[in-house]
Structures are given as C-alpha cells and as structure tokens.
Amino acid sequence: MKKYHYGICLLISIAINIIFSMNPYVGGREKNQEISCRPSLSWSEKAAIEAEAVAAISCSGHGRAFVDGSISYGRTVCECYGCYGGADCSELSSECVADADSGDPVYLEPFWMQHAADTAVVISGWHRMSYNYADDTMMSIELENCIRKLHSIVGNAITEGRYMVFGVGSSQLLSAAVYALSSEISSSPSKVFASKPFYPIYKDQTVFFNSNNFQFKGDTNSWQLNNSTNSTDVIEFVTSPNNPDGELKKPVLRGKTIYDHAYFWPEFTPIPGPSDHDLMIFTLSKLTGHAGTRFGWAIIKNKDVYEKVLKYIYLADMGISKDTQLRVLKLLKVAIEEDGKPFFEFAYNQMRERWERLTFVFSMSKRFSIQKRHPLHCNFFHETRLPSPAYAWVKCEREEDDDCKAVLEAAKIRSSSGSTFGAEDRYTRLSLIKSQDDFELLLQRLTQLVFLENTSIETL
Ligand SMILES: Cc1ncc(COP(=O)(O)O)c(C=O)c1O
C-alpha cells in the first residue's frame, strides 16, 4: 500500500513538472518571456567576459587592474595606488612620501564603480572608422546636446545661442583660445596675462608655442601698477574657481578674456548663477574625474572666434577621437540622471568630508594656515554652502619657513611650490582630489606634523 502511494506521488510530481516546463502560461510565463526577449550576445560576449574578469581582480582595494595593463605569468598586473605595493597592492610602505602634488582627480572612482553597468562602453572593431559623423562634422550632436543639458541642469553656464567646440582636454582649448583671440594684423604681439597665483600651463603653453601673435606678460596686477591699461591687445585668463586657491576670480584688465571654468561645478564651489562670458572653457577631467579620457569643451559667443578655435582643433588633430566622444556621452548621461542630484551629491559629499577633516587638522596649527572659505548661495543645491576646492593653498607662517614645500617635504609630504603658480614659496599647494588612500596618508602625515608642532611648543 505504501509503495503504491509513493508511486502515485512520483507520477503526479513528474506530470506537474512536465506541465510547468511546457506551458509558458502556467507560472513560468514571465521568466520564459524574459529569456526569449533577451538577444543572445555574439561578438561582444568575449570582450564583456574579459572586462569583467579583469575588473574582478581585487588588488586589495589599494589599486586597480585594467584591460590594457601589463601581463605577468598570464595574469593582468595590479597597478597600485601611492604607497601600496606587492603583487596584490596589499603592502604599505611606511616610509613612503604622501603625494599631494598632482591634480589627478581619482577621488570619484568609487562613484563610477557603483555605476559600472550604466557606463561600460562596448566598442566594435568597426565603430565610427570615418574621420566624420554622418552630417560631415567631427563633433557628436548627441554629445553636444547632452553637454548643453548638463549646463542647464547645473545652471553654471548659458549655452543657448552659443557655439561649442570640443578639444583634447581643456589644455588644448586654452592654447586654441589664445590663438583665436590674438591679433594677426597688429605690429606687436597680443599680451597674455593671468592673476597670481595662476595655473602654470597658461604661461608654459604661451611661451612654448612661441608665436609672433602673442606673448605671455605675467601677472595682471603687476602690469596694471606699472602700465596704463590699454585694453586693445590684452588677453586675460580668468580662472574661476582658481587653481591653486579656489577663489572665484574676476578679470583685472579690461581686455579679452578666457574664462577657465575647469572647477566651476557644484562639488567644488557653490554655483551662484550661470556664467555668460565670451569664451568659457570646461573640462571632463575635473567634472567627472576622467582626466585620462582627455576631453574638454569651449562655449563661444562670437562666430569669428568660434571659427578660429575650430580651425585650430582641425589643424592640430582633425577633431576629437570618436571613441572618446562615445565614452564621454555614456558618462555624462549618468551624471545628468535625476537632474544631476546623485552624481553631484556624491562628489560634493566626498569633497566636503575631506575639507572638514583637513580644516580640523589645520585649526590646531599656528605654523601653517590654509585659505579662508566663504559661504555662498548655491543655485544648484538651493542652499548656502562653503566651497570645497580641489586644492588646499597652504601658507607657512613662521618667518624662517620661507620654502613651505621643503618644510612639508621634510615631513614626507609632496606638494606643489608657490613659485610654480607665480607666487611666493611661503605658499604650497596640496591636492585633495586624489584617491582615498592618498588622502588618508596625507592627513596622517599632516596630523603628525601639527602634533609635533604642538608638543614642541609645550616642551619649550
Ligand atoms: C585650471 C585648470 N585648467 C585646465 C586644466 C587642464 O585640464 P585638462 O585635463 O582638461 O587638460 C587644469 C588641470 O589641472 C586646471 O587646473
């Protein structure tokens, strides 16, 4: 009798299984439909597997492995951050120098890792092989529209009725702008200025390109003191917010201006209103942190200036890589999701936290000071906030500490000297946009330095 019951149960169970697996309208409907709707991958699957396999290499959280990284013993090598080493980046070198020198904006890596699925790019072997897009231009209309939308969401620049040109990073557009604004007919070269402390590339590029049409003349204020302001052939870089001190700069001379808005984004500064100048330059590097993608854009009012900037880009590199433009489009589409709130809140919170920790350390020091920050209303976040600049501009207050970079170097902190920015060496710049590991080590070294200052005062 028992055996007979078991047999019936087994038969019923088999029958139910057969019905469920054959009939899509019983229970398994949604699952079956989902499977039948998903196209099977052919050529992209191998690349996706390779990308995911490399991304899965942990590097102990202190480095990254990349698809194009070196291979050792058949395995992609981990590229370790700052002071970490070893095959899996797990070894911290205690004597290592905390590097706060370069403006490498890796601090947003965690955001992009959280959005890996939405920002991954699959590029086929035949993706946009032509120099041009279908409309015979070298710029993606989709990307241009996306950038215009980004500016209108953030409210940091007027783009309606303005021309746009893409460049290989904003660095290229800075020199294209000087070329476009300089006079080709005047007997003397146009004079190029910036206000101290200024981003050194302005001088370096102008000197390097060594043109008959323009010449770097240095600091605006020194020039104004010694010369009557004849504005005709003057080109002034206005960096707002400024690198290195984060100030929202205004022009000093009454000439033509190039507004460098590399840091005019809500993570670094409250946005008081949209910028509406003749020539404004932005960069992906500091907006999303993708410096390696090398992408920037200029927003230009005047048609003749626009055509000259376009000509410069055409002659320099026949337009910007189509692969780059695709990647930038993917990234910016995520940055503007939900009107930019998730992206800018993440980025701002990172910077705010770093500034809070940094100001706490400096508040205990009399030997060092950093720039004062002033609250301002932010139209993007709809509240009054303190700026959270990309760099701390450190001043050594003791008279004998006239080389502040050297003072920090002795405490195993690498910074960028004041003279790099045309300022006194009593100042030095600390980068706050590097990886979390770099920032933690920087903070640790600064805390030790300030602790030593306070203990030595007490012992005196
Ligand atoms: C003020 C300023 N402008 C422009 C740039 C260059 O940026 P990009 O990476 O777009 O060439 C930088 C880079 O640090 C910068 O600080």
The ligand as a Gaussian input file, in Angstrom:
#p B3LYP/6-31G(d) Opt

LIG

0 1
 C       42.589000      75.479000     -14.048000
 C       42.830000      74.313000     -14.941000
 N       42.547000      74.423000     -16.240000
 C       42.763000      73.409000     -17.090000
 C       43.308000      72.213000     -16.655000
 C       43.620000      71.131000     -17.659000
 O       42.635000      70.168000     -17.722000
 P       42.552000      69.081000     -18.867000
 O       42.775000      67.770000     -18.212000
 O       41.184000      69.224000     -19.413000
 O       43.567000      69.392000     -19.925000
 C       43.619000      72.041000     -15.306000
 C       44.233000      70.804000     -14.820000
 O       44.663000      70.637000     -13.732000
 C       43.395000      73.137000     -14.435000
 O       43.694000      73.044000     -13.132000

